Amino acid sequence: MIHQLSYIHPDAKLGNDVTVEPFAFIGEGVTIGDGSWIGPHATILSGSFLGKNCKVFPGAVIGAIPQDLKYKGENSTVVIGDNVIIRECCTLNRGTEYSMTTKIGSNTLLMAYVHVAHDCFIGNHCIIANSVNLAGHITVGDYVIIGGMSAVHQFVKIGDHAMVGGGSLVRKDVPPFVKAAREPLSYAGVNSIGLKRRGFSDDEVNHIMDIYRILFVKGSNVKKSVELIEVSIPNSKYKDQILAFLGQADRGLMKGFKQI
C-alpha cells in the first residue's frame, strides 16, 4: 500500500507488497525489496538499496551524503540486506571514494538513534542498541551485539559473536567471541552464553577460552601470545579465525583482563 501523502520519485523501484506510510520520502533511484515497510516521515535518499522485508521506522534517514569533508560528490551507496529493522531516527550515511558503499547485513536490528557513518560494514544478525554511534570505516562482524550509548572510533574492527557492554568507548579492535566492557575497554571473558545460544558446544567454547587466556589473561604482549597460541593450542577454524583477526588489528587490541 502506497499512501497518497508519501513522495516516491518516478525512478525509484519498489518490490511487491511494499507499504509506504504518509509523509515518507523515497528519492531517485532507490530500490526497496518485496514486503518492506516504510514508516511515516522516514527519508530514503538516492543511493539507497534495501532488501526484502525491511522495516524503516519514523524519522530514520537512509542515504544522506557522508559527514566527511573529503567527500566530493561521488555516486556512492548504502546497501541493506533482508529482514533489517531500522528504528526511529537512525541515520545511515552513504560511502565515500574509499569503498563507495556502506553495508548493513541481513537480519540485523538497529535500535533508535543509531548512527552508521560512511564506509561502515555491519554483518548479519547483529543488534546495535539505542544511540550507538559508529564512526567511518568501521567493520562489525556477524552476530555482534553493541550495547546502548556506545561510541566506536573510526577504522575499528569488531569480530564475529563479540558483545560490547553499554556505554563503552571503543577505541581499539575487539576480537571475535569475546565480551568487552569497562573503561578503558577491556577483555571481560568469552561470550559463552551467546555462543551456546547459537549452537557452540561446551568443548568449542572451552577451546576459545584457552586461546583468550593466553592472549588476555597471562599478561604477555600480543606477539608472544600469538606465538604461544600457534604452538600450544590445537588447530581449529576458531583458532584460525582469531589469529587472522589479530593479524589485521591495525588499531591495536583492547586491553587484557584487569582485576577490579
N, C-alpha and C positions, 0 to 999 in steps of 0.2 A: 504494500500500500504506500503510495506516494502522496503525501499531504499537499494540497494546493498552495499552502503558505510556505512551503520549502522552496529553496532555489537549487536547481540542478542544471549545470551547464550542458548544452546540447551535445558536447563531445565527451561527456562522462559516460562510463559503461557500467551499468548496474545489472547484476545477475538476476536469476529468478527468485521470487518471493522476498525481495528486499523491501524493508519498511523504512520510510524516511518520514520523521515526525515534523511538526510545524517549526518553521524558522531555522531548520538545518540548512547549511550551505555546503554544496558539493561542487568543486571547481572543475576547470577544464582538464580533460584527460584522466581524471580519477577513475580507478577501477575498483568496484566493490563486488565481492563474491556472493554466491547464492545464499539466501537465508539470513543475511545480515540485518541488523537493526541499528539505525542511526537516530539517536535521540534528539529532542528539541534543542536548538541552539548549539548543536555540535557543528564544528567547522572542519571540513576536509578539503585541503588546498591541492593545487596542481602538484603532480609528482608523487601522489599517494596511491598505493596499491594494497587493498585489503583482501584477504582470503574469504573463505566461506564461514558463515555462522559467527561472524564477529558482532560484538555489541559495543557501540560508542555512546557514552552517556553525555548528558548535557554539559556544555561548557568546554568539552575537550577540543583541542586544536591539533590537527594532524597535518604535517607537511609544510609548516612555516619554514622560511629560509633560516639557515643556521645563524646562531648568535656568535658569529666568528668574523672578525674584521677582515680576514683574508678571503672571505667568500666574494667571488667576482661574478655571480650570476649564473654559474654553471647549472646545467639541466640535471640536477641530482634528484634522488628519490627517497621515499620511505616505503619499505616493503614489510607488510604484516601478514603473518601466517593465518591458518584456520583456527576458529574457536578461541579467538583472543578477546578478552574483556578489557575495555579501556574505560575506567570510571571517570567521575566528574572532574573536569578542569585539568586533566592530563595534557601535557604539551610534548609532542614528538616532532623533532626537527629533521629536515632533510640532511643528506650528507653534503660533504664538500668534495673538492677535487681529490682529496686524499684517498677516498674509496668510492665516492659518488653515491653512497647509499647509507641509510640507517635501516637496520633489520630487527624485527621482533619475531621470534619463533612462534610455532603453533601452541595452543593450549596454555597460553600464558595470561596471567592476571596482573594488570597494572591498576593499583588502587588509586583513590582520589589524589590529585595534585602531584602525581609523579611527573618528573621532567626527564626526558630522554634526549640528550643533546646529539649533535651531528656525529655521524660515523660510528655510532654505537652498534654493537651486535649482541642481542639478547637471545638466548637459546629457547628451547622448548620446555614447557611445563614449569615455568618459573612463576614465582609470586613476588612481586615488588610492592611493598606495603606503602601506606599513605605517606606522602610528602618526601619520598626518596628523590634525591637529585643525582643524576648521572651526568657527569661532565663528558666532554667529547672523547671519542676514540676508545671507549671502554668496551671490553669483551666480557660477557657474562655467559657461563656455560649452561647446560641443561639442568633442570630440577634444582635451581638455585632459589633460596629464599633470602630476601633482604628486608630486615625489619624497618619499621616506620621511622621517619625523620633522619635517616642515614644520608650521608653525603659521600660520594665516591669521586676521587681525584681522576683527572684525565689520564688516559692510557693505562689505567689499572686493569688487571685481569682477575676474574673470579672463576674458579674452576667448578666443574660439574658437582652437583649434590652438596655444595657448600651452603652454610647457613650463617648469615651475618646478623648479629644482635641489633635491636632497635637503637637508634641514636648514635650509631657508630660513625666515626670519621675514618674512611677507608683510603689511606694514602699509599699503601703498599699492596702487592698482589696477594690474593688469598687462594691457596691451592685447593684441589678437589677434595671432597669428602669430609671437610672439617667444619667445626664451629669456630666463629671468630667473634670476640667481644672485648670489653674493657677499653681503657684509654691509657696509652696508645693501643691500637688494635692488636690483639694477641691471640695466639692459639688457645682455645678453650676446650679441646678434645675433638674426637671424631664424631661426626653427626650420625651416631649409631642408630638412634630411633628413626630418623629419616631414612637411612639406608635399609633398615629392616622392613619398614613400611613399603619399600619399593622392591622387596624380594631378595635382598642380600642375605646370605646365610651367616650364622654366627662365625664360622671359620673365615669367611671373606672379611667380615668386619674386624675380627681379631688380626688378620693379616695386614689390613690397612693400619690398624692401631700400632702394630710392630714397626711399620715404616715411620710413622709420625713420632713415636717415642725417640727414635734415633734423630730425626730432624729437629724436633722442637723441645724435647724434654732433657736430653742428655747434655746439652749446652755446647756442643761443637759448632764450628762455623759451617756454613752451607756446603762448601767444597768438601770438607772432611766427612760431613754427614752423608753426602751423595756417594762418596767412595765406599763408606761403610755399608750403606744400603745396597749398593751394587754387589758386594761380595758376601753379605751375610743374610740377605732376605731372598727367599725362593722366588724364582721368576713367575710373573703373572701379568695379566693385562692391566691390573691396577697398579702394580709397580711400574710398568712401562708408562702408563698414563701420568703418574705422579712425577716420574723422572723427566718426562717430556715437558711437563708444565714448568718444572724447576729450571730447565734449560732455556725457557723462553720468558722467565720472570724478569723483564727488563727494568722494572721499577724496584726490584728487590722484594723480599718476602716480609710479611707481617712478623711481629716479634714472636719468640717462642713462649712456652709456658712460664708464668711467673706466679709464685705463691702470693696470695694477698690475704 
